[in-house]
Amino acid sequence: VQLQASGGGLVQAGGSLRLSCAASGRIFSYAMGWFRQAPGKEREFVASINWSGDSRYYTDSVKGRFTISRDNAWNTVYLQMNSLKSEDTAAYYCAAEPSLDSTAVAFTPSRRGSWGQGTLVTVSS
């Protein structure tokens, strides 16, 4: 499945953005996730959601501020980002991994999975 992320931009600290990730095919049997990579740093996991959308997992730094969701009918995954901080500045990537597990976990796509291209989020302080 091919993934296309969008929705990045420039926002002031404390503001909000919603990222979208549109898939070229059906995603109902995939766990979906968001990752980010800040300049000079390694790519890190941000959030994941299981195939049915009833389990979510977040890295500690975004808990209570970010919400991941999915719409399997539209083959799209979202990341709602509120209370943004300057340290959230990064290129954000969506990812997919075949999985019918009921519990969302942090994952890295395997060879059967997919990465989307990044969308840049810049938070000004």
N, C-alpha and C positions, 0 to 999 in steps of 0.2 A: 504494500500500500504506500502511495506517495503522499507526503504531508506538506501543506503550505500554511505557514504561520503568518499572521498579520496582526495589526493593532498597536504596534509599538509607536513610540514618539517621545516628545519632550514634555515633562510635567514637573510642576513644583513639588517640593517636599510636602507631604500631607495629602497630596492629591490622589487620584484614582485613574487606572487604565484597565481596559479589558482586552486581553489577547484572545485571538481565535486561531484554531488550527483545523483547517479543512482537509479531509482525506479524499483521495481519488477513488477509493473503494469502500466497501462496508467495513466498519470497525467494531461490530458487535462482539467479535470474539477476541478482541485485543484489550489488554491493559494499556492505558494511555498515560503519558507523563509530560511534565515540563521540566526543563533543565535551564541553567543559565551559565554564562561565562563572562566574567568581568575582565577588563583589560589586564593582561599580565597574570591572570589566574587560571586555574584549571576549571573545566566545566564541572558544575555541581548539580546534584539533584535538587529539585524544588518541591514538586508535588506529583502525586499519581492518583489514578482512579481506576477501580476495577471495571471489568467488562460491562457490568450491569448498572454501574453508577451508584451503588449503595455502600461503597467503602472508599474512603479517601485516606491519604497519608501525606503528611507535610514534613519538610525539614523544620527544625525548631525555630529558625530565624523568621519564618513567615507565618507561623501558626497564629490564628486570630486576625490576620490581615489579608491573606490570600485565600481564595476559594476556587477549587477546580471543579468543573462540571462537564457533562457531556450530553450530547443529543444524538443518539444512535440513528434516529430517523433521518437526520441531516448529515450524519458522518462528520460531526464537528465536536471539538473539545474546546473548552474555554478556560481562561485563567483570569478571574477577577482579582485585581490588585488594589487594595485600599491602604490608606495611611502610608504611602510610599516614602521611603527614606533614600538618602543619597547612596547608601550602600546597596540598594537594589539595582543601581545602574549596571546594565549588562546586556549582552545579546541573549535573547530567550529562544530556546529551541523546544519544539514538541517532539515526542517520540512515541512509538508504538511497539508493543511486544505481544505476540500471540499468547493469550492466557485466559483461562476460564476460572481462575482462582477467585474465591469469594472475598478474599482479604487483599486490600491494596498494600503494596510494599514499595520500598525504594528499589528501582531496577535500572539496569543498563541494557539497552537493546542488544539482543544477540544477533547472529547472522540472519535469523528469520524475522527480525524486527526492522524498524525503519526510523530514520531521523528526518526531520524537516529542516528547512533552512532557517536561519535565525532572523528574529525581528528585534530591533534595537530599542531598548528602553533607557532613557536618560532622565534622571531625577535631579533637578537643580535645588540646591539648598539656599 
